[in-house]
Amino acid sequence: MEDLAAARAIRWWHGKRRIGSIARAAAFIEDVGFALLFPASGSKSPLPSLWETVTDQPLEEWGEDAERVWGWKDELPRRGLAWY
């Protein structure tokens, strides 16, 4: 199970430079093929999320990072960079 978690972390960009721009967010989605905005808490089937590429902090309070990720929800499809 640890091997799977390590492989996911690498595949889902957890060890890379944090995403701070919509262009990198689009590149991440293009690379992984599908991503949630925020992590699915309590899910037995973890999926990649933009939140986890923006910060390593848990989503406990709504702040600047959460605002940015939430804004990408509309802006990525508007620019033709992702669909939902």
N, C-alpha and C positions, 0 to 999 in steps of 0.2 A: 504494500500500500504506500509505503514511503517513496518507492521508485516512481509510482504513478503521480504522486503529489509533486515530486521534483521535476518530472517530465512536463507536467502541466505548468508549473511555474516558469520553466524555460520557454515553453511554447506560447504562453500567454503574456510574455514580456515582463514578468515580475522582476527580473534582474537587470533590466535595461533602464536607461535614462527615463525619468518620469515624463509623461506626456503633458504638454502645456499648451499645445496648439491644435486647432481643428484639423490641420493638414496631417499631423502625426496621429490624431485620433482616427482619421480616415485610413491612413496606412495600416494602423493596427487592425481595424475591422477587415480591410482587404486581406491582410496576412492570415488572420485566424478564421475568416469566413463568416463568423457570426459572433456577436457580443451583446450582452445586456448592458444597460446604462449603469446599474448598481448591482452588487452581488445578490444572489438569491439566498437569503438567510434560511438556514434549516433545510436546504435542499439536499436530497441524497444524490442528485446529479449535478455537481458543480459545473458552471459554465463560465467562460471568460467574461469579464466586465470592464468597461472603460474606467470605472471608479478605481479599480485595483491597479490600473496603469498610471493613474494620476497621483495617487497617494498610497502609502502603506498604512494609513490610519483607518480605523473602523468608522463607519458612517454613523456617528452618534449624535452629531449636531449639524445643522444646516449652516454651511459657511461658504467661503469663496470657491473652494474646490467643487463643492456640490452644485453651486450656481453655474459654474462653467460646464460641468458634465450635463446638467439639466438643459442648458442652452444648446448644447450640441444635439440634443434630441430633435430639435426643430431645424437647426442650421445644416446638419449633415445631409438630410434629404433635400432641403432647399437648394443646396449646391450640387446635388446629384452625386454625393459622395457615399451615401449609404441609404438604406431603405428600412422601413419598419412597418 
